[in-house]
Structures are given as structure tokens and as C-alpha cells.
Amino acid sequence: MDVAGRLPPPIRGAGPAGAGERAMGGIGLDTFGRLVRRTWPLAGLLALGACGGIESPVVASRTVPVEAPAAPSGDGTTLGTGSVKVALILPLSGPGAAVGAGLRNAAILALDESQSPDLKLLVKDDRGTPDGAREAAAAALAEGAELVIGPLFAATVQSAAATARPAGKPVIAFSTDAGVAARGVYLLSFLPQPEVDRVIDETTAAGRRSFVALIPETTYGSVVEAQFREAAARRGARVVAIERYPAGNPAAAVARIAPFVTGAAPQADALFLPDTPEGLSAAGAALARAGFNPARVKPVGTAVWNDPRVFALPAFQGGWFAAADPAGFTGFGQRYRARFGTDPVRVATLAYDAVSLAAALNRQYGSQRFADTTLTNPSGFAGIDGTFRFRPEGTSERTLAVFEIRAGGATIVRPASRALGPSGT
């Protein structure tokens, strides 16, 4: 359900792109995210929640120069010398090995930049396979791991979780397949559902409340369509039509929606079209032939739109999409390059946040550091990629910005908030 590969270039102003992406049904999603170095006080590593004075650990981003350890090469490697053991299960060989190496490096950087983390990371190679993940989880638990960070892929997450959860050990994994989330199996990743919610919320708040949706017939398309229906209903928006089309062949579906989105007085004022750059190119050409005017009907989408090819398409000028604010990625990339001499894979920040969170929770919560009630703190956690929180069922939410496509680039028109809203909204 999710794979790793090369990402498209980032939004203007972001840092260098790397390898590592999520994909569902063959559609890769750019997993760029908010990588802002926080200026909040690090003393105590606490941030007050917006309501009720709830305390929420802040993931540290304080640089502490230390000597770089030798790069680990697989099973049996440990990082750090603390008493609290945490498993780090990654594909260090086999499918996804390049991404796994980048995630491992980010974990090293997080240990360096955390304040006295008292952690020992047990690095395990799952070889990108379910059997490897099961073996890695079992070995780490036998060595005393209290928490599992990783794996990367849906199938490997399921295998690791099947070993860890009966032992009462939580998992913080990087899969983007929400189907593998569960209580105690938390996904620290860039899920499409919050992106859909954010862009629909902002579009309706701007006064555009009549939607047409053009959805690719892929697994990803099914996921975002379901979330679109839910978001539109929650906001009281009118759904004029929903049309699906075979991946890469939208012409017939565009012809069916044309009466609703073209002309001097179209019935819809927003077009939801969550597809890849290749799919959007074909859809944009078909829309142009049909007389679509994005100044009348606003195109809206998800983070798959983060690509210069999309920014150049006439049919999507003025369009909005939701994604994590990438402003801080430059700083993260500079620190990573200074340490490892190469650009980070884009999902490397997930491992950085996971390890930094483990260190912060250990400092603040003692024996309850990795309890489900601690991990699901409704105020969430301030990480390098922005504020995030885990839901009790294992999925995650993030603060997201809304971008507008303008003349070959993308500009933030609705900044990401510092805090998440009430849980479940």
C-alpha cells in the first residue's frame, strides 16, 4: 500500500528534495512537511495546551555537537548509551534501503540534538519484508525495548505490531496506510485525510460551498473520495457531482462534469481533483478543451500537487492545496548535510521527530513515558514537522497550511496554526 521512491522537487522556498515517498494504489504522495526549528522554550520540554493547562512535550531541536558514530549496518547495532531501550526498525537492506538509511541518519541526528535523552536505540534491519519486521521486533523486545519506532511499509508495520502489541509495547510507525493503524500502533506520517479536511475547510470558509469532484480510480482515490464526502458533509457543502476516471484517462469524466464547471454561470464554484502531476496534466488539458476557467471555479487538491509540473498548468492557476508548511526544511537539511554530507530523504524528519519525542516523553513522564494515554495527549506534540497528535485509534493529525498556485510556484495563503483544534474536529 505504501512504497518509497524519489520525490518531486519541493515547493518554492523549501529545501532540497530527497528520496522517499508514500504511495497508495500506484500514486506517490510527496511527503514534504513542516520542518521549522522551534523557538519555544526548551526548559522542561513542556508546552501548555490550549485548554485546561494540559502539558505537552515539545520535541527538541537544540543542536548539540557530538562526534558522529559509525553508521550502523544492520541487526545488533545500538545508538546511544541510555538505560531506556527503544527499537528502530527500518529497511536497511532490500526494498527501501536508501530511505531506511536516511531515516536511520535522522535518528542519529535526533539523539545528538536531544538534551540528555537517556535512550539506547536498538537498530534492526527488517529487510523491507514482513518476516524481517517480525524477526526484528521479536529481537528488540527480547533485548528490552519499551517502544518500537518504525517500520516504514504497511505490511512490515502489521508484522511488527503483531509482535509488539501482545507484549504491551507501542509502535510509532511511518506507513501512510491508515488501515494498519490501531490503538497502540500510531502512524507518524503524512496521511491524506487531514489534507482533504484542511483544504475543504478553507475553501468553504472562503465562501465556495458547491463542489464537483473528479477522482482517479485508484486506492488513493478511494481514500480521498471518502474523506472528501465526510468533509463536505461536515461543512454543509453541496456536492454537485462526483466522477471517477481510469488513471491517466480523465477525458470522458471531464466531459461529464463540464456542464457543472464551465460557462458564464457554473453550478459549482470549486473542483476537487486529487491526482498526480501526470494525471493532472491530462485532466488540465481536458478541462481546457471544455472551456474550464479556474478564476470562476477554484481547483483544490492535496499534497500530491506539490510539483513544478502542476504549478505550470494553466487549468490549476489559483488552485489551493493543503500540506505541511515546508519553511523549516532548509534548516533541517543544512544540519543533516553538515553531519552526513548528503541531502536527507524527505521522510527523514519522521524518524527525527519520533526519536526526539521518545526522548522528551522519557524526560517528562518517567514510567508512563510510552503509555497510550501519554502518546495520545490531545494537545499533541510540537515536532520538527509542526504540531501533530496521535488519535486513540492510531491515526495522526497535523497542522497544515493552504497553498495557492501562482505563476509557476506555490505561496502560502492560509498559514498552519501553531496548535491543533479540539480532537475529533
C-alpha positions in Angstrom: 0.0 0.0 0.0 2.9 2.4 0.5 6.2 2.5 -1.1 9.4 4.5 -1.1 10.9 6.3 -4.0 12.0 9.6 -5.4 10.0 12.7 -4.5 9.3 15.6 -6.8 11.0 18.9 -6.1 9.6 20.8 -3.2 7.5 23.9 -3.1 9.5 27.1 -3.7 11.2 28.1 -0.5 11.6 24.5 0.7 14.8 22.7 1.0 16.2 20.1 -1.4 14.1 17.2 -2.4 15.1 13.7 -1.5 14.1 10.1 -1.9 11.2 8.7 0.0 7.5 9.0 -0.6 4.3 7.3 0.2 2.1 5.8 -2.5 -1.3 4.1 -2.5 -2.6 2.3 -5.5 0.4 3.4 -7.5 0.1 7.1 -6.7 3.0 8.6 -4.9 2.4 11.4 -2.4 5.0 14.0 -1.8 5.7 13.8 1.9 7.2 17.2 2.4 6.3 18.6 5.8 6.8 21.4 8.3 10.4 21.4 9.4 10.5 24.5 11.5 13.1 24.8 14.2 11.0 25.8 17.2 11.8 28.9 19.2 9.6 27.8 22.1 11.4 27.4 25.5 13.2 24.1 25.8 13.3 24.3 29.6 11.4 21.3 30.9 10.4 20.5 27.3 6.8 21.3 28.0 4.3 23.4 26.1 1.0 24.3 27.7 -2.1 23.0 25.9 -4.6 25.5 24.6 -7.2 24.3 27.1 -7.0 23.2 30.7 -3.3 23.7 31.0 -2.5 20.3 29.6 1.2 19.7 29.4 2.5 18.6 26.0 6.2 17.7 25.5 8.0 19.7 22.8 10.3 17.8 20.6 13.7 19.5 21.0 15.6 20.9 18.1 18.6 22.2 20.0 21.9 21.4 18.3 24.5 19.7 20.5 27.7 19.0 18.6 28.9 15.5 19.3 31.2 13.1 17.5 29.4 11.2 14.7 29.1 7.5 15.5 29.9 5.0 12.9 27.0 4.3 10.5 25.1 1.3 11.7 24.8 -1.6 9.2 22.0 -3.8 10.5 21.0 -6.0 13.3 22.9 -5.8 16.6 23.7 -2.1 16.2 22.9 0.3 19.1 22.9 4.1 19.2 23.2 5.9 22.5 24.1 4.6 25.9 20.9 5.3 27.9 19.0 2.9 30.1 15.7 3.2 28.2 15.7 1.0 25.1 13.8 1.8 22.0 13.7 -0.3 18.8 14.3 1.4 15.5 13.1 -1.0 12.8 13.9 0.1 9.2 14.5 -1.4 5.8 18.3 -1.1 5.8 18.6 -3.7 3.0 16.2 -4.8 0.4 13.3 -2.6 -0.8 13.5 0.9 0.6 17.1 0.6 1.8 18.1 4.1 0.7 15.1 5.6 2.5 15.9 3.4 5.6 19.4 4.7 5.7 18.1 8.3 5.6 15.7 7.6 8.5 18.5 6.0 10.5 20.7 9.0 10.0 17.9 11.3 11.1 17.5 9.2 14.3 21.2 9.7 14.9 20.8 13.5 14.5 17.8 13.5 16.9 19.9 11.7 19.5 22.7 14.3 19.0 20.3 17.2 19.3 18.2 15.9 22.2 19.1 17.0 25.7 20.5 14.0 27.7 18.0 11.6 26.2 18.9 8.6 28.3 17.9 6.4 25.3 19.5 3.5 23.6 18.3 2.8 20.1 18.3 -0.8 19.1 18.6 -0.6 15.3 17.1 -3.5 13.4 17.0 -4.3 9.7 13.6 -5.6 8.6 14.9 -6.1 5.0 11.7 -4.5 3.8 9.7 -7.7 4.4 7.0 -8.8 6.8 9.1 -11.7 8.0 12.1 -9.4 8.6 9.9 -7.0 10.6 8.5 -9.8 12.8 12.0 -11.1 13.5 13.3 -7.6 14.2 10.5 -6.8 16.6 11.0 -10.1 18.4 14.7 -9.5 18.8 14.3 -5.9 20.0 11.7 -7.0 22.6 14.0 -9.7 23.8 16.7 -7.1 24.3 14.3 -5.0 26.4 12.8 -2.5 24.0 9.9 -0.5 25.5 8.9 1.2 22.3 9.1 0.4 18.6 9.9 3.2 16.1 9.2 2.1 12.5 8.8 0.1 10.3 8.2 2.0 7.1 5.8 -0.1 5.0 2.2 -1.2 5.7 2.9 -4.9 5.6 6.0 -4.6 7.8 4.1 -2.4 10.3 1.5 -5.1 10.6 4.1 -7.8 11.3 6.0 -5.7 13.8 2.8 -4.7 15.6 1.6 -8.3 15.8 4.7 -9.0 17.9 4.9 -5.8 19.9 1.3 -5.2 20.9 0.7 -8.5 22.7 3.8 -7.7 24.7 2.2 -4.3 25.7 4.8 -2.3 23.7 3.5 0.6 21.5 4.6 1.2 17.9 5.2 4.6 16.2 5.4 3.7 12.5 5.9 5.6 9.3 3.3 3.9 7.0 0.8 6.1 5.2 -1.8 3.4 5.1 -4.3 4.3 7.7 -5.6 0.7 7.6 -2.7 -0.5 9.7 -3.3 2.0 12.5 -4.8 0.7 15.8 -4.7 1.5 19.4 -1.0 1.2 20.3 0.0 1.3 16.7 0.4 5.0 15.9 1.3 6.4 12.4 3.7 9.3 12.4 3.4 10.0 8.7 1.7 12.4 6.2 -1.8 11.0 5.8 -4.1 12.3 3.0 -7.2 12.6 5.2 -6.1 15.7 7.1 -5.0 17.3 3.9 -8.5 16.8 2.5 -10.1 18.2 5.6 -7.9 21.3 5.7 -8.4 22.3 2.0 -12.2 21.7 2.1 -12.5 23.6 5.4 -10.6 26.6 4.0 -12.4 26.5 0.6 -15.8 26.6 2.3 -14.7 29.3 4.7 -13.8 31.4 1.7 -17.4 31.2 0.5 -17.1 28.4 -2.1 -19.6 25.8 -1.0 -20.6 23.9 -4.2 -18.2 21.2 -5.2 -17.6 18.9 -8.1 -15.1 16.1 -7.5 -13.0 14.4 -10.2 -11.4 11.3 -8.7 -8.9 8.8 -10.1 -9.9 5.1 -9.9 -7.0 4.1 -7.6 -6.7 3.1 -4.0 -5.6 6.6 -3.1 -8.6 8.0 -5.0 -11.0 5.9 -2.9 -9.4 7.0 0.3 -9.6 10.7 -0.5 -13.1 10.4 -2.0 -14.4 9.0 1.3 -12.7 11.8 3.2 -14.0 14.4 0.8 -17.6 13.2 1.2 -17.1 13.4 5.0 -15.5 16.8 5.0 -18.1 18.3 2.7 -21.0 16.9 4.8 -19.4 18.2 8.0 -19.1 21.7 6.5 -22.6 21.6 5.0 -21.2 22.0 1.4 -23.2 21.0 -1.7 -21.7 18.2 -3.8 -22.9 18.8 -7.3 -21.3 15.7 -8.8 -18.5 13.1 -8.3 -17.0 11.4 -11.3 -14.3 8.8 -11.3 -11.9 8.0 -14.2 -9.3 5.4 -15.1 -5.8 6.6 -14.0 -4.4 8.7 -16.8 -7.6 8.9 -18.8 -9.8 11.6 -17.5 -11.3 12.9 -20.8 -14.7 11.1 -20.5 -15.2 12.1 -16.9 -14.3 15.7 -17.7 -16.9 15.7 -20.4 -19.5 14.6 -17.8 -18.7 17.3 -15.3 -18.2 20.0 -17.9 -21.8 21.3 -17.7 -21.3 21.9 -13.9 -17.9 23.7 -14.1 -17.9 25.7 -17.3 -19.8 28.5 -18.8 -20.6 32.0 -17.5 -22.6 30.7 -14.5 -21.3 27.3 -13.5 -23.3 25.3 -10.9 -20.1 24.6 -8.8 -17.6 27.0 -7.5 -14.9 24.5 -6.6 -13.4 21.5 -8.3 -11.7 18.8 -6.1 -9.1 16.9 -8.1 -6.6 14.9 -6.1 -4.3 13.3 -8.7 -0.6 13.0 -9.5 1.2 15.6 -11.7 0.8 13.2 -14.7 -2.9 12.8 -14.0 -3.4 16.5 -13.5 -1.6 17.2 -16.8 -4.1 15.1 -18.7 -7.1 16.4 -16.7 -5.9 20.0 -17.2 -5.7 19.6 -20.9 -9.2 18.1 -21.0 -10.6 20.8 -18.8 -9.1 23.5 -21.0 -10.7 21.9 -24.1 -14.0 22.0 -22.2 -13.7 25.7 -21.5 -12.9 25.5 -17.8 -11.9 28.8 -16.1 -10.1 28.4 -12.8 -10.9 32.0 -12.0 -14.6 31.0 -11.8 -14.3 27.5 -10.3 -11.4 27.1 -7.9 -9.4 23.9 -8.3 -8.5 22.3 -5.0 -6.4 19.3 -4.1 -4.0 17.6 -1.7 -0.2 17.5 -1.2 0.3 15.5 -4.5 0.1 18.9 -6.1 3.5 19.8 -4.8 5.3 19.7 -8.1 6.6 22.3 -10.5 4.8 20.5 -13.3 1.5 21.2 -11.6 2.4 24.8 -10.8 2.9 25.3 -14.6 -0.6 24.0 -15.6 -2.9 26.8 -16.7 -6.0 25.0 -15.5 -4.8 25.0 -11.9 -3.6 28.6 -11.6 -5.2 30.0 -8.4 -5.8 26.5 -7.2 -5.4 25.6 -3.5 -3.9 22.5 -1.8 -3.1 21.6 1.8 0.2 20.5 3.0 2.6 20.9 5.9 4.5 24.2 5.8 8.0 23.3 4.5 9.7 26.5 5.7 12.0 24.8 8.2 13.2 22.1 5.9 16.1 24.3 4.8 17.5 24.4 8.4 17.0 20.7 8.9 18.7 19.9 5.6 21.6 22.1 6.4 22.2 20.3 9.8 21.7 16.9 8.1 24.2 17.8 5.3 26.7 19.1 7.8 26.6 15.8 9.6 26.3 13.3 6.9 27.5 15.1 3.7 24.3 14.3 1.7 20.8 15.6 1.4 18.2 14.0 3.6 15.4 11.8 2.2 12.2 13.8 2.7 10.7 11.4 5.2 13.8 11.6 7.4 12.1 14.1 9.6 9.6 11.5 10.7 12.4 9.5 12.3 13.8 12.6 13.8 10.5 13.6 15.4 9.9 10.0 16.6 13.2 9.7 18.4 13.0 13.3 19.7 9.5 12.6 21.0 10.7 9.4 22.8 13.5 11.4 24.5 11.0 14.1 25.5 8.5 11.7 26.9 11.1 9.8 28.8 12.3 13.0 30.5 8.8 14.1 31.4 6.7 11.1 32.2 9.0 8.5 33.8 7.5 5.1 33.9 4.4 6.3 32.0 6.6 7.6 29.2 5.2 5.4 26.4 1.7 4.7 27.9 -1.2 5.0 25.4 -2.6 7.9 27.5 0.7 9.7 27.2 1.1 9.2 23.5 -2.5 10.3 22.8 -2.2 13.6 24.7 -4.9 15.7 23.0 -2.7 18.8 23.0 -0.3 16.9 20.7 3.4 17.5 20.3 5.5 20.2 18.7 7.8 18.5 16.3 10.2 19.5 13.5 7.4 18.9 11.0 4.9 21.0 13.0 2.3 20.2 15.7 1.0 16.6 15.5 -1.0 14.3 17.7 -2.0 10.7 17.7 -5.6 9.7 17.8 -6.6 6.8 20.1 -7.3 4.6 17.0 -3.7 5.2 15.8 -4.0 7.7 13.0 -2.5 11.2 13.3 -3.4 14.8 12.7 -1.1 17.7 11.8 -1.3 21.4 11.5 -1.3 22.2 7.8 -1.0 25.3 5.6 -3.0 26.0 2.5 -1.0 27.0 -0.6 -2.1 28.8 -3.8 -0.6 28.1 -7.2 0.7 31.2 -8.8 2.8 31.7 -11.9 5.0 28.6 -11.6 5.1 28.4 -7.8 3.1 27.9 -4.7 2.5 30.5 -2.0 1.0 30.0 1.5 -2.3 31.8 1.7 -3.5 30.2 4.9 -0.7 29.6 7.4 -0.6 26.4 9.5 -1.8 27.2 13.1 0.6 26.5 16.0 -2.0 24.4 17.8 -4.4 21.7 16.6 -8.1 22.2 17.2 -10.3 20.1 19.5 -9.6 16.4 19.0 -12.1 14.8 16.6 -13.0 18.0 14.7 
